[in-house]
Amino acid sequence: MDITLTDTEKAHSAGLSAEIALEVGSHGGFLPFSRYMEMALYQPGSGYYSAGAHKLGSGGDFTTAPEISPFFGMALTNAILPVLEAFRSQGKPTRILEFGAGTGKLAASILHRLRELDFPLDHYGILEIAPDLAQRQRALLQETKNNLQCSTEINWLSALPDEFDGVIIANEVLDAIPCERIVYQNGQWHLQGVVIKNGAFALEIGPAVDRQLLPDYLLTHTFAEGYITEIHPQSVAWITALTQAMRSGLFMTLDYGFPASEFFHPQREQGTLMAHHRHHAITDPLYLPGLCDLTSHVDWSSLAKAVLAAGATEIYFNNQGNFLLEAGIGELVLEKMDPANATAFLPVSNALQKLLSEAEMGELFKVFAFTKGLDLPSLDSLPGLGGRNRFHSL
C-alpha cells in the first residue's frame, strides 16, 4: 500500500522498529507475536497508543460507536440504570468504571443521560493507557461537568482496583489486547513470531503452543495444514482478573468478534488480525510499527468460559443492533429529534443505520455482559438485555 508519511512519522516508526529489533535479539531471534503487538501498540513513548498520534474520528485511524452518535451512550445508559438504582436503594455508592474511554464521548453521553433522568452518579472512573486520549477526556468531561452542573467525581486510574462494586464498561477494548498468532502444522499448533530477515521484520513459525493455552475448539476439531488463527491468553487473563475483582455489579463490553465455531471457521484460514492506518485496512501486521493500530476479533467463547470459572452469575450475549433497539435507541431519537426536520434528522438517521444495520456494525459487533453478586431478578430484566440471548451459541 502506498501511504505518504511525514519525516516525523518515518523517524517515529524507525525508532520503534529499532527497539523491537533489540527485543527480537534478546529473545534469541524469535519474538512471540504477542510481545511484538504489545510493543507496537503500548511501548512507552513510541507505541501506537502511547505516542500521542491522533487516532479517533474522521482524521484518525478508526471511528468507534460513541463517536458516531451520542444516542449509543444514551441507550447504554438505559441498560445500566437499574443496576445503579439498585446500589443507590441499598445506600451504596454508585460507580461506573470505563476501560479505554477514547475521546471521552461515551462518558459524556452517559453523564448527559443520567442528568436527564435526574440520577446523581457518585463516581465515574476511567482506566486509560493512552496519554493523549486521557488529556482529551479530561478536557471534554470537565466541560461536560460544568455544563451539567453535576457533582459526579471523575478520576483516572492507573490499574484495576483490587475490589469493585458497580458497573464496568469496555467499548472496543478487547480487540486491542495483544494476542498470539498460531499456525497448524504437522498435527500441532505452533506459535508464529517475529524474526529479522534481510534487515526487515518477518513472520516465522516457532515452537509448539502450550496445550493449556488452546481453546477447547482447537483441541476438538481438525484443521487444514497451514491454517492461521489467533488465541487470546492475555484477554482471558484480563477478564478473569476483572471478574475476580468485581464483588457485585454488571460488566458490559461491545466489540467485534465471533463465537468459537465462527472464529475458527475453516474458511477463516488467515485469522482475523489486521492493521489499520488512516482508515485503511492492512493485512500485514508488521507494517509501519507504531503508526498502525493492530486488532484481532474477539473469541467470545473463551471469555465466557473464563468469566464463569471466575464466579460470574449470569451471561448475556447478542449483537449490537438488537441490544441498542431493545435499549430504546429508536425511542430516544424520536424523543429528541423531529423527523420532519430532514436537515437535522438525516445525519442522525444515517448514524443509526451504521450502528444498527447487519451490513454495518449491527451484527459484527456484539454485546457481552455478565453480573456477579447482584440482587436482580435476571440479566434479561435490564433494558437492552431482554431480547434473544445467544449465550448458548458460545
Steps between C-alpha positions, in 0.01 A plus 500: 500500500631842404468724807674837511674563831651812648865495604385501863282193442781319323739575785244392757440162338871449443572573866245248623623246242848532648361431848310196372812373322689508830215309662513236225871459572442470875255214429755301303381621160136394536253742662151365586242698307324613819817680610537665158137616516549627855797711396338622177197623693618581852878550511545809723552810290493325163216244484188584303292571810784650701646756262225758465397454136143602409312170490126551520250665269508602135864606516618196692529131427162380620159620618321342795127489574505787756667716234225416251205603717435615859185287489723193535606613849147605592362155412779332695407721798144369484642147534720566802269737689308228694831368635603846618156550654536169686826615657347834595193337656735296722680815615816409309714733283410497130803438285586459132846390387583531131799334336649674197270802488615631161436873467259492794186523289344185644553628855356838400191338347446289813532804729257696282243220505531447876449874550187487284372213713587695816731224623793623715798278412765506771813385315613460139843341474703462181793267442682636194847406379529755216627832642362715217156342528499549878575870441210530254273317745587739781424805287167368369375363831592812697299700248217247527496522880493880486215505248294243690591641841527143625687388810633170362861441602702410188846353540758311297640174630831334417391146578194284561386538864549198722126507575215668316125538542315663213484504121803434279494598131752419227420613145739363236773413749540123465591514130816695584630270775809321362429152363708204394501407131517124446534262205385140459788287372563126505210432735601764756439866572815713487570857604565746222754764595706786367853450367738718302579393145706709257477795736118497522241351732341174386262241644629151568361183654646417840450255787183305575233678702443394859176297477368668815482827304294353216123551497296181519386543140857475368554177694183330380489589128723435202661773292674530165878505486622859528177633657574828680300646787535682831462405864454751780660395829550865603132581442400194702735605782364858488134404522575236765669762720212742440238239593688407815535867601127564456323427828161603365393670182458488124766476232420593141723509195427563133745390234532308175548126522352152469412189698767230465316314222512815284835633621674175404292434188690304230463788254657746748836343424706820536352601835356842585811705577509835318694825500325835453651828384294807413186293444686254275485129591839331455555124514872521588520532882867603477426809290620833646534402867392785726289664232238227450234371732503120533180313579374145527134402517378377838453129570189534715487130590834511681393809694168345602679193635744723691241721671288204608808334650577827683159523664266683260134436578339544160612585142323684221618493138336653194575725208533877537202580278253297706644631826469867401144456371397316818668776706277758336730680259214554255277651765783724617546638149128568454489660844771748412478543121227606259492268196330778306818708531693313231813715532546409865351151491683351200851498658355338812318241289818422308691454825237260632512307175873444553452390862200273438524355150616139468703615199686755716565467877169346606596132465881490503512696827376309801397590854639271768381558857510320830389558856652393826354526848208718388153489651317509167229265371721419198710669235206506261321740737738775384401719203687377193563155643144376478524380142635173371801386703752319279707383796439135410673556164822547695 
